[in-house]
Amino acid sequence: MSQEQPREDAPEDGISMDELTEVLADATGETPEEIERGAEALDFDPPSEATVLDE
């Protein structure tokens, strides 16, 4: 269905999902597990379906 990257793989110019989860957990004071549960509750469209705005 969606074209998500494997969690372990980092994009060429970014951080991995696990690293992002750790950063968010540190910044919010939540546990990585709480961050992941919250993310699962969100409904994101894949970038290929995103609306592009030209401002």
Backbone as CSV, one residue per row, in Angstrom:
resi,resn,N_x,N_y,N_z,CA_x,CA_y,CA_z,C_x,C_y,C_z
1,MET,0.835,-1.182,0.000,0.000,0.000,0.000,0.877,1.242,0.000
2,SER,1.475,1.602,1.135,2.360,2.769,1.127,3.773,2.326,0.786
3,GLN,4.587,3.276,0.402,5.954,2.976,0.001,6.920,3.463,1.060
4,GLU,6.760,2.962,2.292,7.614,3.391,3.383,8.975,2.729,3.268
5,GLN,9.993,3.449,3.726,11.323,2.884,3.785,11.406,1.949,4.972
6,PRO,12.265,0.941,4.914,12.505,0.151,6.115,13.010,1.069,7.220
7,ARG,12.625,0.808,8.455,12.952,1.685,9.574,14.454,1.855,9.762
8,GLU,15.242,0.869,9.416,16.675,0.945,9.658,17.412,1.807,8.635
9,ASP,16.845,1.965,7.458,17.529,2.679,6.381,17.365,4.184,6.521
10,ALA,18.479,4.889,6.427,18.437,6.351,6.456,18.439,6.864,5.021
11,PRO,17.656,7.889,4.735,17.724,8.477,3.399,19.091,9.116,3.176
12,GLU,19.385,9.392,1.937,20.695,9.949,1.588,21.041,11.206,2.382
13,ASP,20.072,12.079,2.614,20.360,13.365,3.243,19.612,13.553,4.562
14,GLY,19.302,12.470,5.259,18.524,12.603,6.483,18.902,11.574,7.527
15,ILE,17.993,11.402,8.479,18.218,10.440,9.546,17.197,9.318,9.418
16,SER,17.473,8.214,10.073,16.559,7.079,10.016,15.329,7.352,10.873
17,MET,14.302,6.551,10.695,13.089,6.696,11.498,13.387,6.444,12.970
18,ASP,14.257,5.496,13.262,14.614,5.229,14.657,15.326,6.427,15.275
19,GLU,16.225,7.052,14.505,16.919,8.246,15.004,15.934,9.390,15.223
20,LEU,14.998,9.563,14.315,13.990,10.613,14.460,13.131,10.365,15.699
21,THR,12.755,9.121,15.908,11.965,8.779,17.096,12.720,9.140,18.363
22,GLU,14.012,8.837,18.410,14.829,9.167,19.584,14.913,10.677,19.796
23,VAL,15.110,11.431,18.723,15.190,12.893,18.826,13.868,13.455,19.345
24,LEU,12.762,12.984,18.791,11.450,13.453,19.239,11.187,13.080,20.692
25,ALA,11.582,11.885,21.083,11.397,11.456,22.470,12.191,12.350,23.415
26,ASP,13.433,12.637,23.061,14.264,13.523,23.887,13.662,14.923,23.975
27,ALA,13.147,15.418,22.861,12.619,16.784,22.820,11.295,16.932,23.570
28,THR,10.503,15.869,23.604,9.177,15.968,24.211,9.094,15.382,25.608
29,GLY,10.114,14.628,26.005,10.075,13.975,27.309,9.246,12.701,27.312
30,GLU,8.834,12.250,26.150,8.082,11.003,26.035,9.044,9.867,25.726
31,THR,8.564,8.644,25.889,9.388,7.490,25.541,9.290,7.249,24.037
32,PRO,10.278,6.566,23.463,10.178,6.227,22.039,8.894,5.440,21.726
33,GLU,8.478,4.588,22.646,7.259,3.811,22.432,6.032,4.718,22.356
34,GLU,5.983,5.746,23.203,4.866,6.697,23.158,4.864,7.465,21.841
35,ILE,6.048,7.839,21.374,6.163,8.538,20.084,5.645,7.639,18.967
36,GLU,6.052,6.379,18.957,5.628,5.454,17.908,4.125,5.209,17.947
37,ARG,3.547,5.068,19.139,2.092,4.880,19.242,1.360,6.109,18.720
38,GLY,1.867,7.289,19.038,1.245,8.514,18.538,1.340,8.621,17.031
39,ALA,2.475,8.215,16.476,2.662,8.274,15.024,1.734,7.298,14.317
40,GLU,1.510,6.142,14.923,0.615,5.159,14.315,-0.816,5.682,14.239
41,ALA,-1.179,6.562,15.158,-2.538,7.106,15.189,-2.756,8.180,14.121
42,LEU,-1.674,8.731,13.572,-1.780,9.764,12.544,-1.936,9.127,11.172
43,ASP,-2.666,9.779,10.307,-2.890,9.275,8.956,-2.190,10.200,7.970
44,PHE,-0.975,9.830,7.568,-0.194,10.628,6.632,-0.357,10.084,5.223
45,ASP,-0.464,10.991,4.260,-0.441,10.585,2.866,1.009,10.432,2.438
46,PRO,1.294,9.446,1.592,2.663,9.310,1.102,3.044,10.524,0.252
47,PRO,4.329,10.862,0.194,4.763,12.031,-0.586,4.288,11.992,-2.033
48,SER,4.168,10.814,-2.597,3.728,10.719,-3.992,2.287,11.191,-4.181
49,GLU,1.514,11.262,-3.090,0.127,11.717,-3.166,-0.059,13.121,-2.596
50,ALA,1.022,13.774,-2.230,0.947,15.093,-1.597,0.572,16.177,-2.606
51,THR,-0.072,17.209,-2.099,-0.385,18.379,-2.907,0.837,19.286,-2.925
52,VAL,1.264,19.689,-4.100,2.439,20.547,-4.238,1.970,21.988,-4.396
53,LEU,2.496,22.862,-3.545,2.166,24.282,-3.611,3.352,25.040,-4.180
54,ASP,3.107,25.905,-5.116,4.169,26.720,-5.699,3.942,28.150,-5.242
55,GLU,4.681,28.558,-4.208,4.490,29.898,-3.643,5.535,30.860,-4.125
